[in-house]
Amino acid sequence: MGNNINKRTIRVVELFAGVGGFRLGLERASSNFLTIYANQWEPGRTKQWAFECYVSHFGESENHTNEDIAIVKNEIPQHDLLVGGFPCQDYSVAHGNNAKGIQGKKGVLWWEIIDIIKNQEPSLILLENVDRLIRSPHLQRGRDFGIMLKTLFDAGYDCEWRVINAADYGHPQRRKRIFIFAYKRNLRVKMFGRFGFKKLLLGKGFFSDIFPIREVNKNKNIENLDINSSNFSDLVDLSENFTSNFYNSGVMIKGVVYSTEVIPKKEKETTLREILETGEVDERFFIKESLEKIEYLKSSKRIERINPIGEPYIYSEGQMFFPDLLDRPARTMLTSEASINRSTHVIEDVETSRFRFLTPIEAERLNGFDDNWTNTGMPERFRYFTMGNALVVPLITTMGKKIEKLWGRII
Ligand SMILES: C[S@@+](CC[C@H](N)C(=O)[O-])C[C@H]1O[C@@H](n2cnc3c(N)ncnc32)[C@H](O)[C@@H]1O
């Protein structure tokens, strides 16, 4: 491996690697990205299908570990760029019994990520999560994201974030995810010059340069939110008392946060029809169940239910398109795509006009993976499951190209 390393090499560690979306996206961007360590472990499963898929593409290596990140975090080598799409959980913090006094909620992966960041101090960090992260938890809006920003600040980082709907930038799936790009505080001026918050948000920053913005919603805006400060005595105080609106784009410089709702400058759409397999599709993908059942699942409903404290409430859900529209980008693919539920895509087959599900290859194309990326021995339903977990790879390629340019300014 040593021979491959030169000054321009960006040593990458990939956490929560799944089937390798980050790695594939970065490798498509440049051969200067060198993944030196990857970790993936599906809790509670004996068969580790995603990890096996990862290994089958990137080789057997002692630098790919298949254990809980909490167990192996201390063996992670020094690196330049940390990447990972981690599960969204409740980050709340409590007074612990130990001398340090502050303890994050047990089993929450954010604390593992922060430990790795503090231990290895990567120059750059690129994380992905579901977009509700900026609002959660429901009853204390923004608390979890506030804790993330505060802990990143405390570890010595500035950051930018942006919620990106892949379909807005020409990809065939309406998949909305938050991306967070953090960097050591002393690198900001080298990478971005002396631009302030607004310039970074609106055209000169990491995201705004590569995912252009059409306009800003001036009514949805926060300025000068001081995460760093005296306002909160410690993380427990922040965890108990912090609440804020965060919008789909934001910048934190030295612990001060600006966030605003931006409206993307959309690129030409890629439709679901454009990624469908051509020719004859295997009979097993055609619907055998009654169409009424599927139509019912997708219909709008108001159902009376009883909540845990015995009170009745009305559960309602809206109408979904049946079949899915072929002339729009697809809806978000979930991990449950292999089962029949409201969110499962059902399309009218172009050749036969019969109703069918998406094929695993079509699921891979929605995320921009190579055809048959997950055809590595896993049962078919896991091919959909891993795609429901994965990210839209070409977005990472776009980010990778930008990271490579920024790297050129700091080496
Ligand atoms: C949102 S997915 C990321 C998928 C990945 N970006 C990809 O392209 O396939 C999160 C991954 O974290 C893994 N995971 C969950 N808990 C973990 C833990 N404690 N340690 C290591 N990996 C974990 C899951 O199995 C899942 O594959």
The ligand as an ORCA input file, in Angstrom:
! r2SCAN-3c Opt
* xyz 0 1
  C     -27.175      4.163      6.585
  S     -26.256      2.708      6.396
  C     -24.881      3.259      5.471
  C     -24.819      2.651      4.109
  C     -23.609      2.998      3.269
  N     -23.355      4.415      3.180
  C     -23.722      2.406      1.880
  O     -23.459      3.096      0.913
  O     -24.097      1.241      1.749
  C     -25.594      2.465      8.008
  C     -24.771      1.205      8.168
  O     -24.243      1.159      9.484
  C     -24.219     -0.193      9.906
  N     -24.159     -0.207     11.377
  C     -25.182     -0.026     12.246
  N     -24.750     -0.101     13.515
  C     -23.413     -0.317     13.458
  C     -22.392     -0.475     14.447
  N     -22.682     -0.430     15.730
  N     -21.113     -0.660     14.023
  C     -20.812     -0.704     12.709
  N     -21.734     -0.566     11.721
  C     -23.024     -0.366     12.095
  C     -25.482     -0.791      9.306
  O     -25.371     -2.184      9.146
  C     -25.581     -0.067      7.960
  O     -25.010     -0.820      6.929
*
